[in-house]
Amino acid sequence: MQLVADQFKHTTWPEWIGVITGFICIYLAAKENVWNWPISIISVIAYAWVFFDATMYGDMALQFYFLFTAFYGWYYWIKKKTDHGKPVVSLKSRDWLLIVVAVSVLSVLLSLFLDHFTDSDVPYADGFCTALSFVAQILLTRKVLQNWILWIIVDICYVPLYIYKHLNLSAVFYAFLVIIAFMGYLDWRKTYREQTAH
């Protein structure tokens, strides 16, 4: 316990900011609250710094993508609410094939790039997690139910990666995110079923 306490003492302030705001924004996203997007902007800026410092360049670049999608998601969710459209949609079976192909191709390309052109010591793990997060975020902005399934997978993968990179607070945070993502999936599935029942 003392080792864990000592490691948390060495947690940087950007990581603390990223974790706290990240927890709030994921919780709000699970509750379909539009305020998750502006709060996520704070989180991604903090984590961009954390990942740069940890030489996790794939995840650092991902934060800039998250920044763009935060603005897009904010606009899309407000517009969807105004249009009174169905707020949650579900993937069809053939869509899963497209997702698997997209994640696989993106993962290989990112991993090879990080391995050959950066000093990352985790290029393949970083590349895979970045690719999966990239696709999951697209689904989240479009309010696709199954985005939570992808987030559950990627959050589980991030826990050992962050422990390896000595980002222990983030490892604990992502362990909690697995639970929140599962709750988000159940909440969104309930909403989707209520919509389709009408």
Wavefront OBJ file of the C-alpha trace (Angstrom):
o trace
v 0.000 0.000 0.000
v 2.884 2.333 0.783
v 4.294 1.764 -2.724
v 0.927 2.624 -4.268
v 0.638 5.728 -2.054
v 4.149 6.846 -3.067
v 3.317 6.369 -6.742
v 0.173 8.471 -6.416
v 2.242 11.236 -4.780
v 4.286 11.402 -7.974
v 1.198 11.730 -10.165
v 1.439 14.952 -12.164
v -1.225 17.662 -12.013
v -2.182 17.209 -15.710
v -2.909 13.538 -14.987
v -5.064 14.484 -11.970
v -6.998 16.991 -14.111
v -7.368 14.461 -16.934
v -8.630 11.744 -14.596
v -11.124 13.911 -12.678
v -12.622 15.597 -15.740
v -12.467 12.336 -17.679
v -14.447 10.530 -15.008
v -17.093 13.282 -15.008
v -17.413 13.379 -18.801
v -17.726 9.577 -19.181
v -20.347 9.459 -16.438
v -22.313 12.239 -18.171
v -21.980 10.481 -21.552
v -23.399 7.297 -20.025
v -26.347 9.386 -18.811
v -26.746 10.954 -22.292
v -25.967 14.390 -20.851
v -24.684 16.833 -23.483
v -22.374 18.481 -20.922
v -20.032 15.510 -21.267
v -18.598 17.155 -24.394
v -17.350 20.501 -22.988
v -15.929 18.726 -19.938
v -14.170 16.224 -22.196
v -12.351 19.139 -23.867
v -10.581 19.873 -20.569
v -9.753 16.197 -20.117
v -8.248 15.682 -23.577
v -6.026 18.763 -23.299
v -4.667 17.497 -19.969
v -4.128 13.982 -21.309
v -2.370 15.238 -24.438
v 0.328 16.589 -22.120
v 0.398 13.380 -20.022
v 0.866 11.153 -23.072
v 3.510 13.400 -24.611
v 5.455 13.201 -21.361
v 5.059 9.384 -21.328
v 6.168 9.071 -25.017
v 2.796 7.524 -25.907
v 2.477 9.431 -29.162
v -0.443 7.475 -30.580
v -2.516 8.335 -27.540
v -1.244 11.917 -27.624
v -2.391 12.322 -31.245
v -5.679 10.668 -30.298
v -6.358 13.523 -27.878
v -6.395 16.021 -30.758
v -8.873 13.799 -32.544
v -10.938 13.659 -29.335
v -10.803 17.458 -29.197
v -12.287 17.704 -32.690
v -14.935 15.070 -31.965
v -15.854 16.791 -28.699
v -16.941 19.856 -30.653
v -18.645 17.706 -33.268
v -20.374 15.512 -30.682
v -21.521 18.579 -28.751
v -23.078 20.026 -31.912
v -24.551 16.694 -33.057
v -26.156 15.867 -29.706
v -27.719 19.329 -29.415
v -28.957 19.123 -33.022
v -30.337 15.604 -32.490
v -32.227 16.774 -29.420
v -33.633 19.762 -31.312
v -34.674 17.581 -34.247
v -36.486 15.196 -31.855
v -34.837 12.296 -33.682
v -34.173 8.933 -32.079
v -31.223 9.660 -29.790
v -29.706 6.155 -29.806
v -29.109 3.936 -32.849
v -27.837 0.352 -33.113
v -25.352 -1.329 -35.442
v -26.464 -3.958 -37.917
v -24.544 -7.234 -38.249
v -22.703 -6.130 -41.419
v -21.532 -2.959 -39.638
v -19.487 -5.084 -37.233
v -17.396 -6.434 -40.119
v -16.604 -2.875 -41.189
v -15.608 -1.995 -37.617
v -13.315 -5.023 -37.267
v -11.626 -4.220 -40.594
v -11.266 -0.520 -39.739
v -9.758 -1.227 -36.305
v -7.396 -3.880 -37.729
v -6.090 -1.748 -40.589
v -5.758 1.378 -38.470
v -4.063 -0.580 -35.699
v -1.429 -2.042 -38.043
v -0.725 1.320 -39.707
v -0.442 3.214 -36.421
v 1.692 0.524 -34.787
v 4.146 0.420 -37.694
v 4.350 4.213 -37.764
v 4.997 4.435 -34.012
v 7.546 1.608 -34.184
v 9.551 3.116 -37.046
v 9.227 6.863 -36.547
v 9.019 7.475 -32.786
v 10.875 6.475 -29.629
v 7.774 4.799 -28.173
v 8.532 1.636 -26.195
v 4.936 0.394 -26.591
v 4.171 1.042 -30.280
v 1.899 -1.959 -30.863
v -0.144 -1.664 -27.670
v -0.381 2.098 -28.210
v -1.370 1.613 -31.853
v -4.095 -0.930 -31.077
v -5.608 1.082 -28.218
v -5.499 4.250 -30.294
v -7.206 2.570 -33.259
v -9.948 1.061 -31.118
v -10.503 4.362 -29.299
v -10.668 6.198 -32.624
v -13.510 4.001 -33.877
v -15.314 3.933 -30.513
v -15.294 7.728 -30.400
v -16.900 7.972 -33.853
v -19.681 5.685 -32.650
v -20.111 7.738 -29.457
v -20.501 11.014 -31.352
v -23.205 9.389 -33.502
v -24.931 7.933 -30.427
v -24.438 4.338 -31.566
v -25.300 1.914 -28.750
v -22.341 -0.399 -29.344
v -19.761 2.344 -28.748
v -19.835 1.184 -25.119
v -18.791 -2.358 -26.072
v -15.685 -1.005 -27.791
v -14.937 1.268 -24.824
v -15.178 -1.688 -22.421
v -12.586 -3.574 -24.497
v -10.218 -0.630 -24.862
v -10.491 0.382 -21.192
v -9.542 -3.160 -20.146
v -6.532 -3.023 -22.500
v -5.416 0.357 -21.158
v -5.170 -0.764 -17.507
v -1.997 -2.921 -17.872
v -0.541 -0.469 -20.406
v -0.840 2.427 -17.961
v 0.608 0.340 -15.128
v 3.584 -0.470 -17.375
v 4.012 3.245 -18.161
v 3.757 4.165 -14.425
v 0.526 6.086 -14.986
v -1.032 4.416 -11.973
v -3.811 6.924 -11.350
v -4.901 6.528 -14.963
v -4.805 2.720 -14.583
v -7.198 2.942 -11.620
v -9.337 5.448 -13.527
v -9.638 3.137 -16.546
v -10.547 0.190 -14.314
v -13.483 2.300 -13.093
v -14.276 3.267 -16.683
v -14.899 -0.396 -17.502
v -17.739 -0.348 -14.961
v -19.088 3.001 -16.172
v -18.964 1.867 -19.809
v -20.912 -1.270 -18.885
v -23.503 0.866 -17.085
v -23.602 3.198 -20.076
v -24.300 0.271 -22.365
v -27.176 -0.928 -20.183
v -28.680 2.585 -19.954
v -28.410 3.222 -23.688
v -29.793 -0.234 -24.502
v -32.815 0.508 -22.327
v -33.327 3.834 -24.144
v -32.954 2.128 -27.522
v -35.482 -0.574 -26.648
v -37.965 2.041 -25.425
v -37.579 3.929 -28.716
v -38.023 0.868 -30.901
v -41.053 -0.268 -28.899
v -43.000 2.822 -30.017
l 1 2 3 4 5 6 7 8 9 10 11 12 13 14 15 16 17 18 19 20 21 22 23 24 25 26 27 28 29 30 31 32 33 34 35 36 37 38 39 40 41 42 43 44 45 46 47 48 49 50 51 52 53 54 55 56 57 58 59 60 61 62 63 64 65 66 67 68 69 70 71 72 73 74 75 76 77 78 79 80 81 82 83 84 85 86 87 88 89 90 91 92 93 94 95 96 97 98 99 100 101 102 103 104 105 106 107 108 109 110 111 112 113 114 115 116 117 118 119 120 121 122 123 124 125 126 127 128 129 130 131 132 133 134 135 136 137 138 139 140 141 142 143 144 145 146 147 148 149 150 151 152 153 154 155 156 157 158 159 160 161 162 163 164 165 166 167 168 169 170 171 172 173 174 175 176 177 178 179 180 181 182 183 184 185 186 187 188 189 190 191 192 193 194 195 196 197 198
